[in-house]
Amino acid sequence: MLPQERIIVPLDVPDLESAIAQVETLPDVTFWKVGLELFVSAGPAILDYLKQHNKRIFLDLKFHDIPNTVAGACRAAIKYNVDFLTIHASAGKEALQAAVETKQASTAPPKLLAVTLLTSINDRSLAFDLQVPIELPEYILKMAMLAQENGIDGAVCSPQEVAKLREVCGDNFWLICPGVRPEFADNGDQKRVMTPKQALNAGADYLVIGRPITQSETPQLIWQKICQEIME
Ligand SMILES: O=C(O)c1cc(=O)[nH]c(=O)n1[C@@H]1O[C@H](COP(=O)(O)O)[C@@H](O)[C@H]1O
């Protein structure tokens, strides 16, 4: 796999037209993420468009519900033949198992990824808002292990945790990192960040990089700059 094929760009836009415009602006991007905003607005039409253009798809709907509802949602999403699909690890063991059972019953299943802890949460908000009484790195490790033990294919975590997760979960577990910021970019609402090169060196399989590219005045140039950086 070429290094640039390890960068997933999110289509965090309000409608189908804006999504198509973004794909056209960045013709070299091979892997796109469709998240809640676009899927709620445009539905599966965007998935059809991406497939027609031979793009890989990360359908990031972050399911978080009771096991029966998660199973039903996974069954519906799996029909779209996407590459990656997300569920929150904190939905719990039974919901994770329900997602895995649904996947096993399908002929062309996606990789199921568990979100460990959103990259917009830092140690203070974990302790004081969410009232989780253990340290943040330990919490993330426990969520990744819960996912792995229950048959999930990989985890979404920040680059700051990826080395530890790689060490504990091994090479047979996909690790996908948002919260990636080149040195020249703003962090925005991301709290646990590293640069693209640091994140890959730490053991990430894929990086999710959005606004530093898509909100720039020259998206294609920024894309090339990041690709150059990770290839050096
Ligand atoms: O599941 C995700 O992709 C995700 C998990 C997480 O913990 N943090 C996170 O930022 N994301 C997604 O990754 C993308 C990051 O976008 P930027 O912050 O613009 O680079 C967004 O589409 C988020 O929905």
PDBQT file of the ligand as one rigid body, heavy atoms in Angstrom, charges set to zero:
ROOT
HETATM    1  O1  LIG A 301     -14.595   7.855  14.282  1.00  0.00    +0.000 OA
HETATM    2  C1  LIG A 301     -13.976   8.853  13.866  1.00  0.00    +0.000 C 
HETATM    3  O2  LIG A 301     -13.611   8.914  12.708  1.00  0.00    +0.000 OA
HETATM    4  C2  LIG A 301     -13.574   9.862  14.855  1.00  0.00    +0.000 A 
HETATM    5  C3  LIG A 301     -13.362   9.417  16.152  1.00  0.00    +0.000 A 
HETATM    6  C4  LIG A 301     -12.778  10.274  17.100  1.00  0.00    +0.000 A 
HETATM    7  O3  LIG A 301     -12.513   9.908  18.246  1.00  0.00    +0.000 OA
HETATM    8  N1  LIG A 301     -12.457  11.540  16.700  1.00  0.00    +0.000 N 
HETATM    9  C5  LIG A 301     -12.704  12.015  15.441  1.00  0.00    +0.000 A 
HETATM   10  O4  LIG A 301     -12.359  13.170  15.160  1.00  0.00    +0.000 OA
HETATM   11  N2  LIG A 301     -13.311  11.195  14.520  1.00  0.00    +0.000 N 
HETATM   12  C6  LIG A 301     -13.657  11.715  13.175  1.00  0.00    +0.000 C 
HETATM   13  O5  LIG A 301     -12.468  12.068  12.481  1.00  0.00    +0.000 OA
HETATM   14  C7  LIG A 301     -12.654  13.268  11.723  1.00  0.00    +0.000 C 
HETATM   15  C8  LIG A 301     -11.610  14.268  12.165  1.00  0.00    +0.000 C 
HETATM   16  O6  LIG A 301     -11.714  15.420  11.395  1.00  0.00    +0.000 OA
HETATM   17  P1  LIG A 301     -10.719  16.649  11.566  1.00  0.00    +0.000 P 
HETATM   18  O7  LIG A 301     -10.709  17.010  13.022  1.00  0.00    +0.000 OA
HETATM   19  O8  LIG A 301     -11.324  17.696  10.702  1.00  0.00    +0.000 OA
HETATM   20  O9  LIG A 301      -9.359  16.177  11.099  1.00  0.00    +0.000 OA
HETATM   21  C9  LIG A 301     -14.096  13.713  11.949  1.00  0.00    +0.000 C 
HETATM   22  O10 LIG A 301     -14.852  13.289  10.836  1.00  0.00    +0.000 OA
HETATM   23  C10 LIG A 301     -14.543  12.967  13.197  1.00  0.00    +0.000 C 
HETATM   24  O11 LIG A 301     -15.897  12.596  13.128  1.00  0.00    +0.000 OA
ENDROOT
TORSDOF 0
